[in-house]
Amino acid sequence: MSAQPSPQGTLSTQQLQEMGPPYPPQGASLGGAPTNSVDTPLSSVFIALFAASAALNMIIFQRNRRRGHKFVLSGLLFGFSMARISANVMRIVWANYPHDVSIAIAATILTNAGVLLLFIVNLVLSQRILRAHQPRVGWSKPASLAFKLLYAAVAALLVMVIVSTVYGFYTLDAHVRSQLRDIQLFAVTFLAVLAFLPIPIVALAVLLPRHGPVDHFGTRGRMRSRVLLVLFTATLLAFGAGFRAGVAYVRRPASNPAWFHHKAAYYCVNYTIEAIVVFTYALSRFDLRFHVPNGASEPGHYSKGVEGGAGHVAADGKRPRTETDDEDKEDKETRDTV
């Protein structure tokens, strides 16, 4: 489907009705419509970055798998990187076919959907820190159920965003479009809260009084570095999600975008932040820092291991020494840092 915009950059309702669905977007959006002169070179750079990220995370995942070191989150980062490659490829295609609304729909969905995987990764890591510092709370049924509900909410929001986005391209009914906008605003607001959530979870886990020693996990680095790593990545992701939510609440015509609709803002709050987060996790070897024994299901399983599983305590009652064995004396430093 192709159409030539009016001189003001928008189409009248009569013109849209004559075209038939799917209809081109009429409101200003983050990044706007892509162009070959700007978006193609920028998207090409991010395709290369995320291709490197995909290769790095898959190498780490396969090497760990061959050693019996199960760490699914590296696989999730591989999947996220591939999704971001697809999103940037579609943005280049859209730049070359600017009047093809079907391509615009695909590019919009891929841009909005990929980041959810990073939110899931951060929630998993924050849950492990919570269980290590506050096992009574972290392993409780209400807390476990709450995290499961959050993961289910991510899946539900993904469906809501996709359906409302696609449907919005196929209707001109003002009431329906208003309802779809409400759904999208709810989704982006909830996702912004979801992106921010690991920060208070980790902070409370570290700052609340404990009733025993920290249940250490991982084979590299100190607990303080794990805490700072999650806080750093969560802060970046929360900023990006908050910025996108703020932009979504402002309605501007496509012919009159605001400064926050600029392409620089689009690439910074989306792909730049995400690339920093992905490479921070991979290069810091979070697969070693955040690894927990397979089958861990109750307090003590992180440090003592699980019967018959990875991390199982040896027959002499001792577990292999790791870099976390001397961390208890640093708990006060961790609290002061946070």
C-alpha positions in Angstrom: 0.0 0.0 0.0 1.4 3.4 -1.0 0.2 6.9 -0.6 1.6 10.4 -1.1 1.3 12.6 2.0 -0.2 16.0 1.8 2.1 19.1 1.9 1.6 19.3 5.7 2.9 15.7 6.1 -0.5 14.2 7.0 -3.4 12.8 5.2 -7.0 13.9 5.6 -9.7 11.5 6.8 -11.2 11.4 3.3 -7.8 10.6 1.7 -7.3 7.8 4.2 -10.8 6.3 3.6 -10.1 6.3 -0.1 -6.8 4.5 0.4 -8.3 1.8 2.7 -6.4 -0.1 5.4 -3.8 -0.4 6.6 -3.5 3.3 7.1 -0.2 5.1 7.6 0.5 6.6 11.0 -0.6 10.2 11.4 0.8 11.1 14.8 4.5 11.9 15.6 6.3 8.9 17.0 9.8 8.4 18.6 12.3 8.4 15.8 9.7 9.3 13.1 9.7 7.7 9.7 13.1 6.4 8.8 15.2 7.8 5.9 18.0 6.3 4.0 20.4 9.1 4.7 20.2 8.8 8.5 18.6 5.5 9.5 20.3 3.1 7.1 23.9 3.8 8.3 22.9 4.0 12.0 20.9 0.8 11.8 23.8 -0.9 10.0 26.1 0.0 12.9 23.6 -1.5 15.4 23.1 -4.6 13.3 26.9 -5.2 13.5 26.9 -4.5 17.3 24.0 -6.9 18.0 25.5 -9.5 15.6 28.6 -9.4 17.7 26.5 -9.6 20.9 24.6 -12.6 19.5 27.8 -14.5 18.6 29.4 -13.7 22.0 26.4 -14.9 24.0 25.9 -18.0 21.9 29.6 -18.9 22.3 29.3 -18.4 26.1 26.1 -20.4 26.2 27.5 -23.4 24.2 30.7 -23.5 26.2 28.8 -23.5 29.4 26.4 -26.2 28.1 29.3 -28.5 27.2 30.6 -28.2 30.7 27.2 -28.9 32.2 26.9 -25.3 33.4 23.3 -24.4 32.7 22.7 -20.7 32.3 19.6 -20.0 30.2 20.0 -16.2 30.5 22.9 -16.2 28.0 20.5 -17.8 25.5 17.9 -15.1 26.3 20.5 -12.4 25.5 21.2 -14.3 22.2 17.5 -14.2 21.4 17.3 -10.5 22.3 20.3 -9.7 20.1 18.7 -11.5 17.1 15.4 -9.7 17.7 17.3 -6.4 17.6 19.0 -7.3 14.4 15.6 -8.0 12.9 14.3 -4.7 14.1 17.1 -2.7 12.6 16.9 -4.7 9.3 13.2 -3.8 9.1 13.9 -0.2 9.8 16.3 -0.1 6.8 13.6 -1.8 4.7 11.1 0.8 5.8 13.5 3.5 4.9 13.7 2.1 1.4 9.9 1.6 1.1 8.6 4.6 3.1 5.0 4.3 1.9 4.5 0.5 2.6 2.4 0.5 5.7 2.8 -3.3 6.2 6.6 -2.8 6.6 5.9 0.1 9.0 3.8 -2.2 11.1 6.4 -4.9 11.3 9.2 -2.5 12.1 7.1 -0.9 14.9 6.3 -4.2 16.5 9.9 -5.5 16.4 11.1 -2.2 18.0 8.6 -2.4 20.8 8.8 -6.1 21.6 12.5 -6.9 21.9 13.4 -5.0 25.1 11.0 -7.2 27.1 13.6 -9.9 27.2 16.0 -7.6 29.0 13.3 -6.8 31.6 12.9 -10.5 32.3 16.7 -11.0 32.7 16.9 -8.2 35.2 13.9 -9.5 37.2 15.5 -13.0 37.4 18.8 -11.5 38.6 17.1 -9.3 41.2 15.2 -12.3 42.4 18.4 -14.2 43.0 19.9 -11.3 44.9 16.8 -11.1 47.0 16.9 -14.8 47.8 20.5 -14.7 48.7 20.2 -11.8 51.1 16.6 -12.3 52.4 15.9 -16.1 52.0 12.8 -16.0 54.2 11.2 -13.4 51.9 12.8 -14.4 48.6 11.9 -18.1 48.9 8.4 -17.5 50.3 5.4 -18.6 48.3 4.0 -15.0 48.0 7.3 -13.6 46.6 7.7 -16.6 44.2 4.1 -16.1 43.0 4.6 -12.4 42.6 7.6 -12.9 40.3 5.7 -15.5 38.3 2.9 -13.1 37.9 5.3 -10.4 36.7 6.7 -12.8 34.1 3.1 -13.6 33.0 2.4 -9.9 32.9 5.3 -9.4 30.4 3.8 -12.0 28.1 0.3 -10.4 28.4 1.6 -6.9 27.7 3.5 -8.2 24.7 0.2 -9.5 23.3 -1.6 -6.2 24.2 1.0 -4.1 22.5 1.1 -6.2 19.3 -2.7 -6.4 18.9 -3.4 -2.7 19.7 -0.6 -1.6 17.4 -1.7 -3.7 14.5 -5.4 -2.9 15.0 -4.6 0.8 15.1 -3.3 0.7 11.5 -6.7 -0.8 10.4 -9.2 1.5 11.8 -10.2 5.2 11.6 -12.9 5.0 14.2 -12.1 7.8 16.7 -13.6 5.9 19.7 -11.7 2.7 18.9 -8.5 4.5 18.4 -9.0 6.3 21.7 -9.4 2.9 23.4 -6.4 1.5 21.7 -4.4 4.5 22.9 -5.5 3.8 26.5 -4.3 0.2 26.1 -0.9 1.3 24.8 -0.5 3.9 27.5 -1.2 1.4 30.1 1.3 -1.0 28.6 4.2 1.5 28.3 3.5 2.7 31.8 3.5 -0.8 33.3 6.7 -1.6 31.4 8.4 1.5 32.7 7.5 0.4 36.3 8.6 -3.1 35.5 12.0 -1.9 34.2 12.4 0.2 37.4 11.3 -2.6 39.8 14.7 -4.4 40.1 16.2 -1.3 41.7 14.0 -1.3 44.9 14.0 -5.1 45.0 17.8 -5.2 45.1 18.1 -2.1 47.4 15.7 -3.6 50.0 17.3 -7.0 49.8 20.7 -5.5 50.7 19.5 -2.8 53.2 16.9 -4.8 55.2 18.2 -6.6 58.4 19.2 -10.2 57.8 18.6 -13.2 60.0 21.6 -15.1 58.8 24.6 -15.1 56.4 24.3 -14.3 52.7 23.5 -17.4 50.7 26.3 -16.9 48.2 26.0 -18.0 44.5 28.1 -17.8 41.4 31.8 -18.7 40.9 33.3 -15.2 40.1 33.3 -11.8 41.7 31.8 -10.5 44.9 28.2 -10.0 45.9 28.8 -6.2 45.9 29.7 -6.4 42.2 26.5 -8.3 41.4 24.4 -5.8 43.2 26.0 -2.8 41.4 25.8 -4.6 38.1 22.0 -5.1 38.4 21.5 -1.6 39.7 23.5 -0.1 36.8 21.6 -2.0 34.1 18.2 -1.5 35.7 18.8 2.2 35.9 19.6 2.4 32.2 16.6 0.3 31.2 14.3 2.3 33.5 15.5 5.5 32.0 14.8 4.2 28.4 11.4 2.8 29.4 10.5 6.0 31.2 11.5 8.1 28.3 9.4 6.0 25.9 6.4 6.2 28.2 6.7 10.0 28.5 6.9 10.4 24.7 3.8 8.1 24.3 1.7 10.4 26.5 2.4 13.5 24.3 0.2 13.7 21.2 1.8 15.6 18.3 1.0 15.5 14.6 3.5 13.9 12.3 4.1 17.3 10.7 5.1 18.9 14.0 7.2 16.5 16.1 8.9 17.7 19.3 12.6 17.5 20.2 12.0 14.2 22.0 10.8 12.6 18.8 14.2 13.1 17.2 16.1 10.2 15.7 19.0 10.8 18.1 16.6 10.2 21.0 15.2 7.1 19.3 18.6 5.5 18.9 19.9 6.5 22.3 17.0 5.4 24.5 16.5 2.2 22.5 19.5 0.6 20.9 22.4 2.4 22.6 21.1 1.6 26.1 20.3 -1.9 25.1 23.7 -2.5 23.6 25.4 -1.2 26.7 23.4 -3.5 28.9 23.9 -6.6 26.7 27.7 -6.1 26.5 28.0 -5.2 30.1 26.4 -8.5 31.1 28.4 -10.6 28.6 31.8 -9.1 29.1 31.4 -9.1 32.9 30.7 -12.8 32.6 27.4 -12.7 34.4 27.0 -16.3 33.5 29.6 -17.0 36.2 28.6 -14.3 38.6 24.9 -15.2 38.7 24.9 -19.0 38.2 23.0 -21.0 40.8 22.8 -24.8 41.2 20.2 -26.6 39.0 17.1 -27.3 41.0 17.7 -24.7 43.7 14.3 -24.4 45.5 14.9 -23.4 49.1 17.2 -21.4 51.4 20.7 -22.7 51.4 20.6 -24.3 48.0 22.6 -21.5 46.4 25.8 -22.0 48.6 25.4 -25.6 49.7 24.1 -27.0 46.4 21.3 -29.4 45.6 21.3 -33.1 46.2 22.4 -34.7 42.9 22.5 -31.4 41.1 25.1 -28.9 40.0 26.8 -27.3 43.1 26.1 -30.4 45.2 28.2 -30.5 48.4 31.0 -33.1 48.4 31.0 -36.2 50.5 33.3 -34.5 53.1 30.7 -31.8 53.6 32.7 -29.1 51.8 32.0 -27.3 48.6 34.6 -26.2 46.1 36.1 -22.9 47.1 35.1 -19.9 45.1 35.9 -16.2 45.0 32.8 -15.5 47.2 34.0 -17.4 50.2 35.4 -14.3 51.9 32.4 -12.1 51.2 30.6 -12.1 54.6 33.1 -9.5 56.0 32.1 -7.2 53.1 28.4 -7.0 53.8 28.7 -3.7 55.6 30.6 -2.2 52.6 27.8 -3.4 50.3 25.2 -1.7 52.4 27.2 1.5 52.5 27.6 1.5 48.7 23.9 1.0 48.0 
